[in-house]
C-alpha cells in the first residue's frame, strides 16, 4: 500500500467500498429471494464458458463494448451478472499534477465540491436522490486522474447516471459551499499536526519528488488552500474537466446498447477541458535529494516515523512483475524479510512495509515504519541491510515461489465485484496496460525467474543512497542519524 496517499482519499475509497459491499449483500439477498420462487427446471443453466473458467481458475474480463458520445466521451460497457447491481467509474486526466501554480490541492478541492449542487439540484437534493434508491456517489483524486464513482441498483441506472452527468457537466459550486469546504480543509491541516504518520508521509513526498508535479500535496497545504476561491474552482472545472479527456466504464446487469444510449443522453452538451488528454514525460532518474536526511522535529514524540525511498517505475513498465514479486518477499507481505527481521526477531516495531508507488509518468520504491526514539538508527540500519541483501543477492528460489503463489492467489479478488472490474478496466485503458492484463496476469507473474528478480533488485533496491525522512524529537534523534548523510532539520509546522 502506498502510504503517501492522503487521508481524505483513503477515507473516500473506504466509504465507497463499504457502501458497495452493503449494496452487494442486499442485491444477493434479492437474487436469492427471486430464485427461491422459480422452479429449478425453469432456471437457466450456467454458461459453459463460465463453468469452464471456474473449474480451471481462469481469469478473464467480460466482453468490452466501446462507443463514443457525440461530445467525445469514451464509453466502455461490460455486461456482468447475476446481481442486479451496476458499478460506474468516470475517470478523467485532471488529477493533482494538473493543479495550477500556487494552487496545490485544487483538483482535490474541486472533486469534493462536485456533489454540492448542480443547475437542477442542490446538495441535499443530490444526496436524497442517491440515498433514496440505495446508490452511492463519490469523487476522489490521485496524482494523475480525478474519478467519480457510482454504484446503483440496475433498475435505477438511468436516473443515477443522469445525476452523475449533472454533477460533472454542470456543477454550480455555490459560494457558501466553497467557503465551508475551505474552512474544513484548513481545520484538517491543523488536526494533521497531531498525526505524525501523516506529517511524515507529506514530508516524504516532497523530499522524494522535489519540484516535480508528483511532489505536490494532493490535498494542498495551508498556504495554498487558504487562497482558493469559487473562481479558481470554476476555472479548474472548465479548463481541466471535459469529455475528451474522460472515460466512462460501466459494469453490471445492463445491456451495452443501453449503456451507450444512456451515456449519450446523460452527458449531452458536455463541453470544456483539453482537446487531448495531457501527459507528463516519463522518466527514471535518481532522486534530487538522494543520500540526504530530512529530520522533522516534533518535540513531543517518543517514537520516530521512518521513511526510506528511491526511484521506481511508472504504471505499465516492463519491470512490474519481477519487481512486484521481489517486493512481496522483501517487505510487502507479513512473512517478508523485513517483517521477520525487524518485528519478529528484533521487536523494533509493530509494522514495517516496502512498496512500489506507481503513477503514469514515474514512481518510487519506498519503506515505511516507526519505532521508539532510542532504536531509530537501529531500525534504519537493519532495513538497509535487508534491502541491500536482496539487491546484492536476489531472492532464494523458495522465496520467489512463495511470493508468486501469494500474489496469484490474491489477484482473483480484483475481479470479484462489479466495482473492482470497473476500476480494473479503467486502469487498463487509462494506463495502456493491454486488454489481456487480467487474463495473463498470473502467467506473467509465474514466468518471473530468480534472474529477473536479481536484475530489478539491482535497479530498485536502493542502488543509490536513499532519501531518508525521520519524524521525531530532533534533540534526541539527530545524534543517532550521524553518518547517514547530510541532515536537515525542519519543524513539523512546515507541513501544515
Buried (B, 14 or more C-beta within 10 A) or exposed (E): EBBBBBBBBEEBBEBBBEBBEEBBEBBBEBBEEEEEEEEEEEEEEEEEEEEEEEEEEEBEBBEBBEBBBEBBBBBBBBBBEEBBBBBBBBBBBBBBBBBBEEBBBBBBBBBBBBBBBBEEBBBEEBBEBBEEBBBBBBBBBBBBBBBBBBBBBBEBBBBBBBBBBBBBBBBBBBEEBBEEBBEEBBEBBEEBBEEBBBBBBBBBBBBBBEEBBBBBBBBBBBEBBEEBEBEBBBBBBEBBBBBBBBBBBBBBBBEBEBBBEBBBEBBEEBEBBBEEBBEBEBEBEEBBBBBBBBBBBBEEBEBBBBBBBBBBBBBBBEBBBBBBBBBBBBBBBEEBBBBEBBBEEBEBBEEBBBBBBBBBBBBBBBBBBBBBBEBBBBBBEBBBEBBBBBBEEBBEEEBBBBBBEBBBEEBBEBBEBBBBBBBBBBBBBBBEBEEEBBEEBBEEBBEBEBEBBBBBBEBBBBBEBBBBBBBBBBEBBBEBBEEBBEBEBEEBEEBB
